[in-house]
């Protein structure tokens, strides 16, 4: 309980401007997508006097939390990570990095796929390869692939230190043996439903 501790919350609004701001913007010179993105990310939007420049963390920030960043925000987050280095803990919450197809640069790809460590994950496994399965990980534990039966708790079918690939999920699911009792209960539940 440090009485001298303080917390400052800052927000990046990615939802855009209000309708009134959009009407004002229509009167200005039209920009293409790339020019708009460059102006917003670089803070060079001279047409917008309210633009305060690029987003920067305050000095001596210990923890930066980014919630559900999209590809545009990841560009800014990469710049922030390069600026603050290892002196600031950067947390991405619900980033869904596995859904991002192109991070823009090789250094960004390495940063988000190799340097960041997933600390908690609870998601559906690839359903084509492992139907009715889920993946779970809580740092520092292993990645777990589990099958959710119709009745009862999920049952672990694979546990390993790295995130299972689609092929590993398929192999584990194909090797799964469902007992007679469990199969009969699931058949019964299917018939009742």
C-alpha positions in Angstrom: 0.0 0.0 0.0 2.2 2.8 -1.3 0.4 6.1 -0.6 2.8 7.8 -3.1 1.9 5.5 -6.0 -0.1 7.0 -8.8 -1.8 5.8 -11.9 -2.5 7.7 -15.0 -4.9 6.3 -17.6 -4.7 7.5 -21.2 -6.8 6.4 -24.1 -6.3 6.2 -27.9 -9.7 6.5 -29.5 -9.8 4.4 -32.6 -13.5 4.7 -33.2 -13.0 7.9 -35.1 -14.5 11.3 -34.8 -18.0 12.4 -34.1 -20.5 13.2 -36.9 -19.9 16.9 -36.5 -16.1 16.4 -36.9 -16.8 14.3 -40.0 -18.9 17.1 -41.6 -16.0 19.6 -41.0 -13.6 17.1 -42.5 -15.6 16.8 -45.7 -14.9 20.4 -46.4 -11.2 19.8 -46.4 -9.1 18.3 -49.2 -9.9 14.5 -49.7 -7.0 12.1 -48.9 -6.5 8.6 -50.0 -6.3 5.7 -47.5 -2.5 5.6 -47.3 -2.2 9.4 -46.8 -4.8 9.3 -44.0 -3.1 6.4 -42.3 0.3 8.1 -42.6 -1.0 11.4 -41.3 -2.7 9.7 -38.3 0.2 7.5 -37.4 2.9 10.0 -38.0 0.9 12.9 -36.6 1.4 15.0 -39.7 -2.3 15.9 -40.2 -1.9 19.6 -40.9 -5.5 19.9 -42.0 -6.6 19.1 -38.4 -5.5 21.7 -35.9 -6.6 19.4 -33.0 -4.0 16.8 -33.9 -1.4 16.7 -31.1 1.2 14.6 -32.9 1.9 11.0 -32.7 0.8 9.0 -29.6 3.6 8.8 -27.0 3.7 7.3 -23.5 4.5 9.6 -20.7 8.1 9.4 -19.4 8.8 6.7 -16.8 5.7 4.6 -17.7 6.1 1.2 -16.1 3.1 -0.6 -17.7 1.3 0.1 -21.0 -1.9 -1.8 -21.6 -3.5 -1.9 -25.0 -6.9 -3.5 -25.3 -8.0 -5.2 -28.6 -5.5 -3.4 -30.8 -6.2 -3.6 -34.5 -3.5 -3.6 -37.3 -3.4 0.3 -37.3 -2.7 0.3 -33.6 -0.1 -2.4 -33.9 1.9 0.0 -36.0 1.9 2.6 -33.2 2.6 -0.1 -30.6 5.6 -1.3 -32.5 7.0 2.3 -32.5 6.3 2.6 -28.8 8.0 -0.7 -28.0 11.1 0.4 -30.0 11.2 3.7 -28.1 10.7 2.4 -24.6 12.7 -0.8 -24.9 12.6 -3.3 -22.0 12.0 -0.5 -19.5 8.2 -0.6 -19.9 6.0 -3.7 -19.7 3.7 -3.7 -22.7 0.5 -5.8 -22.4 -1.7 -6.6 -25.3 -5.1 -7.7 -24.2 -7.3 -9.5 -26.7 -4.9 -8.7 -29.5 -5.7 -11.8 -31.6 -2.3 -11.7 -33.2 -2.9 -15.1 -34.8 -5.5 -13.4 -37.0 -3.2 -10.7 -38.3 -2.0 -11.7 -41.8 0.5 -8.9 -42.4 2.3 -7.0 -39.7 3.9 -4.6 -42.2 7.6 -5.2 -41.6 9.8 -8.2 -40.7 10.7 -6.5 -37.4 7.0 -6.0 -36.5 6.4 -9.7 -37.4 9.2 -10.8 -35.1 8.2 -8.5 -32.3 4.5 -9.6 -32.2 5.0 -13.3 -33.0 8.3 -14.1 -31.2 9.1 -11.4 -28.6 5.7 -11.2 -27.0 4.8 -14.1 -24.7 1.2 -15.2 -24.5 0.3 -15.3 -20.8 -3.3 -16.3 -20.9 -5.4 -17.9 -23.6 -8.8 -19.6 -23.7 -10.1 -20.1 -27.2 -11.6 -22.6 -29.5 -9.1 -25.0 -31.1 -9.2 -25.2 -34.9 -12.6 -26.8 -35.3 -11.8 -28.5 -38.6 -8.9 -30.4 -37.0 -10.2 -30.8 -33.5 -14.0 -30.5 -33.2 -15.5 -29.6 -29.8 -12.0 -28.8 -28.5 -10.5 -25.8 -26.8 -7.0 -24.4 -26.1 -5.9 -23.0 -22.8 -2.8 -21.5 -21.4 -2.0 -19.7 -18.2 1.7 -18.5 -18.0 4.0 -20.2 -17.0 2.1 -23.4 -17.7 1.9 -25.5 -20.8 -0.5 -25.1 -23.7 -3.4 -27.5 -23.2 -5.7 -28.9 -25.9 -8.9 -30.3 -24.3 -12.0 -31.9 -25.6 -15.3 -30.7 -24.2 -17.6 -33.7 -23.8 -21.4 -33.2 -23.9 -21.5 -33.8 -20.1 -18.7 -33.0 -17.7 -15.5 -31.1 -17.6 -13.1 -30.7 -20.6 -10.5 -33.6 -20.8 -6.9 -32.8 -21.7 -5.8 -34.6 -24.9 -2.5 -32.7 -25.4 -0.2 -30.7 -23.2 3.0 -29.1 -24.4 5.3 -26.0 -23.9 4.5 -24.5 -27.3 1.2 -23.5 -28.9 -0.1 -26.6 -30.8 -0.2 -26.2 -34.6 -3.2 -27.3 -36.6 -1.5 -30.5 -37.5 -0.7 -31.3 -33.8 -4.3 -30.6 -32.9 -5.5 -33.0 -35.6 -3.0 -35.7 -34.5 -4.1 -35.4 -30.8 -7.8 -35.5 -31.7 -7.4 -38.4 -34.1 -5.5 -40.3 -31.3 -8.2 -39.6 -28.8 -10.0 -42.7 -27.5 -13.5 -42.1 -26.1 -14.6 -44.7 -23.5 -17.8 -46.7 -23.9 -19.5 -45.0 -20.9 -18.6 -41.5 -22.2 -19.8 -42.4 -25.8 -23.1 -43.8 -24.4 -23.7 -40.7 -22.3 -23.1 -38.5 -25.4 -25.4 -40.6 -27.5 -28.1 -40.4 -24.9 -27.7 -36.6 -24.6 -27.9 -36.3 -28.4 -31.1 -38.4 -28.4 -32.7 -36.2 -25.7 -31.8 -33.0 -27.4 
